[in-house]
Amino acid sequence: MNIFSKLFTALKGGASEMGEAVVDDNAIRILEQELRESKASLVLAKESEITLLASQKQAEAKIAKLSSQIEEYENNAFAALKQNNEALALEIAHHIATLEAEQKNNKDQAEHFAKSAHTLRSQIQKAETDISDFYRQLEQVKATDSVHKAQENMHANILTGKPSVASAKESLERIRNKQEHFEARLEASQELESRSTLDEKLKNAGITPNVTSAQNILDKIKTRAE
């Protein structure tokens, strides 16, 4: 039916595209819009189904009323025949024929409305399933796309691989080396100062440091040779 021409636009050939791991933002927006329009068309389809069912009920009510009238006129025709009034009975029979023709027409309409409503209901159910499935797939794609974007942002902003980050790391390394060199110089200076203070104290106390002379070294070597 024409009402489904818009509804199925979003459902044609989309399954394979939905299977992609990442869909760009524009494609996602287009599909979301198509699904919104499909849901709107689905509402119209349901209204059409209600109209068909109402028409079916009206036709069935008309059939029931005609059946009652036909039965009543058949009784009247029988009564006329009992009175040997065949002319009246024939007139009633003509009227009954008209009512039966109208009844048949209403039966045909009722069957048509019922069949159309049933077909429309099947299409609606399928469309509801398809739309629900597409929404589920869309949410999965959007979630996957969100994860991929987060990963891209993380890799784009991670502190590795950037020239500026590499330069900053080199600067940090130079600062660290300067700090270590400064600490080493400070430690050496403190050691020298402590040693000078000790030598000064020994000198003031008249204690001469034991300095090994060349003669002492030679005598030690001679002892080893004996």
C-alpha positions in Angstrom: 0.0 0.0 0.0 1.1 3.6 -0.5 1.3 4.3 3.2 4.2 1.9 3.4 6.3 3.5 0.6 8.0 5.8 3.1 8.0 3.2 5.8 10.2 0.7 3.9 12.6 3.3 2.5 14.7 3.0 5.7 14.5 -0.8 5.6 15.8 -1.4 2.1 19.4 -2.6 1.8 20.3 -1.3 5.2 21.3 -4.5 7.0 24.7 -4.9 5.3 25.5 -1.3 6.0 24.5 -1.6 9.6 27.0 -4.4 10.0 30.0 -2.1 9.6 32.0 -1.5 12.8 32.1 2.2 12.5 29.5 4.5 10.8 30.3 8.2 10.3 28.2 10.8 12.1 26.4 11.9 8.9 25.3 8.3 8.1 24.0 7.8 11.6 22.0 11.0 11.5 20.5 10.0 8.2 19.4 6.6 9.5 18.0 8.1 12.7 15.9 10.5 10.6 14.7 7.7 8.4 13.7 5.6 11.4 11.8 8.6 12.9 9.9 9.0 9.6 9.3 5.3 9.5 7.8 5.3 13.0 5.5 8.2 12.0 4.4 6.2 8.9 3.8 3.3 11.2 1.4 5.4 13.3 -0.5 6.3 10.1 -0.6 2.6 9.1 -2.1 1.7 12.5 -4.8 4.4 12.1 -5.6 2.9 8.6 -5.9 -0.5 10.2 -8.4 0.9 12.8 -10.4 2.5 10.0 -10.6 -0.8 8.1 -11.7 -2.8 11.2 -14.3 -0.1 11.9 -15.6 -0.4 8.3 -15.6 -4.2 8.7 -17.7 -4.0 11.8 -20.2 -1.6 10.2 -20.6 -3.9 7.2 -21.1 -6.9 9.6 -23.7 -4.9 11.6 -25.5 -4.1 8.3 -25.5 -7.8 7.4 -27.0 -8.7 10.7 -29.7 -6.1 10.2 -30.5 -7.2 6.7 -30.7 -10.9 7.9 -33.3 -9.9 10.4 -35.3 -8.0 7.7 -35.1 -10.8 5.2 -36.3 -13.3 7.8 -39.2 -10.9 8.7 -40.2 -10.5 5.0 -40.0 -14.2 4.4 -42.5 -14.7 7.2 -44.7 -12.0 5.6 -44.5 -13.7 2.2 -45.5 -17.0 3.8 -48.4 -15.4 5.5 -49.6 -13.9 2.2 -49.4 -17.3 0.5 -51.5 -18.7 3.3 -54.1 -16.1 2.5 -53.8 -17.1 -1.2 -52.5 -13.6 -1.9 -49.8 -14.7 -4.4 -49.4 -11.2 -5.9 -48.5 -9.7 -2.5 -46.2 -12.7 -1.8 -44.4 -12.1 -5.1 -44.0 -8.4 -4.3 -42.5 -9.3 -1.0 -40.2 -11.8 -2.7 -38.9 -9.0 -5.0 -38.1 -6.9 -2.0 -36.4 -9.9 -0.3 -34.2 -10.3 -3.5 -33.2 -6.6 -3.2 -32.3 -7.1 0.5 -30.3 -10.2 -0.3 -28.4 -8.4 -3.0 -27.6 -5.6 -0.6 -26.6 -8.2 2.0 -24.2 -9.9 -0.4 -22.7 -6.6 -1.2 -22.1 -5.9 2.5 -20.7 -9.4 2.9 -18.2 -8.8 0.1 -17.2 -5.5 1.7 -16.8 -7.0 5.1 -14.6 -9.7 3.7 -12.5 -7.1 1.8 -12.1 -5.0 4.9 -11.1 -8.0 7.0 -8.6 -9.2 4.4 -7.1 -5.7 4.0 -6.9 -5.3 7.8 -5.2 -8.7 8.1 -2.7 -7.9 5.4 -2.0 -4.5 6.9 -1.6 -6.0 10.4 1.0 -8.4 9.0 2.9 -5.5 7.4 2.7 -3.5 10.6 4.1 -6.4 12.7 7.0 -6.9 10.3 7.7 -3.2 10.1 7.7 -3.0 13.9 10.1 -5.9 14.1 12.4 -4.4 11.5 12.4 -0.9 13.0 13.1 -2.4 16.5 15.9 -4.4 15.0 17.3 -1.4 13.3 17.1 0.7 16.5 19.0 -2.0 18.3 21.7 -2.2 15.6 21.9 1.6 15.5 22.5 1.7 19.2 25.2 -0.9 18.9 26.8 1.0 16.1 26.6 4.3 18.0 28.1 2.6 21.1 30.9 1.1 19.0 31.5 4.4 17.3 31.7 6.2 20.7 34.2 3.6 21.9 36.3 4.1 18.8 36.2 7.9 19.1 37.3 7.6 22.7 40.2 5.3 21.7 41.2 7.8 18.9 41.1 10.7 21.4 43.1 8.7 23.9 45.8 7.8 21.3 45.7 11.4 20.0 46.3 12.8 23.4 48.5 10.1 25.0 51.9 11.4 26.2 53.9 9.5 23.6 54.8 10.1 20.0 54.3 13.9 20.0 57.3 16.1 19.1 56.3 18.5 21.9 56.1 15.6 24.4 59.4 14.3 23.3 61.0 17.7 23.7 59.4 18.1 27.1 60.8 14.7 28.1 64.3 15.8 27.0 64.0 18.9 29.0 62.9 16.9 32.1 65.9 14.7 31.5 68.3 17.6 31.3 66.8 19.2 34.5 67.1 15.8 36.3 70.8 15.5 35.2 71.5 19.1 36.4 69.9 18.3 39.7 71.9 15.1 40.1 75.1 17.0 39.1 74.4 19.8 41.6 73.7 17.2 44.4 77.0 15.4 43.5 78.9 18.7 43.6 77.3 19.6 46.9 78.2 16.2 48.4 81.8 16.5 47.1 82.1 20.0 48.5 80.9 18.8 51.9 83.3 15.9 51.9 86.2 18.2 51.0 85.2 20.7 53.7 85.0 17.9 56.3 88.4 16.5 55.3 90.0 20.0 55.4 88.6 20.5 58.9 90.0 17.2 60.0 93.5 17.9 58.6 93.4 21.3 60.3 92.6 19.7 63.6 95.4 17.1 63.3 97.9 19.9 62.4 96.9 21.9 65.5 97.3 18.8 67.6 100.8 18.3 66.3 99.9 15.0 64.6 101.5 14.5 61.2 99.7 12.3 58.8 101.5 9.0 58.0 102.9 9.6 54.5 104.4 6.6 52.8 107.8 7.6 51.4 109.5 6.0 48.3 112.1 4.4 50.6 109.4 2.7 52.7 107.9 1.3 49.5 111.3 0.0 48.3 112.0 -1.6 51.6 108.6 -3.4 51.5 109.4 -4.7 48.0 112.8 -6.0 49.1 111.2 -7.9 52.0 108.9 -9.7 49.5 111.9 -10.6 47.3 113.8 -12.3 50.2 
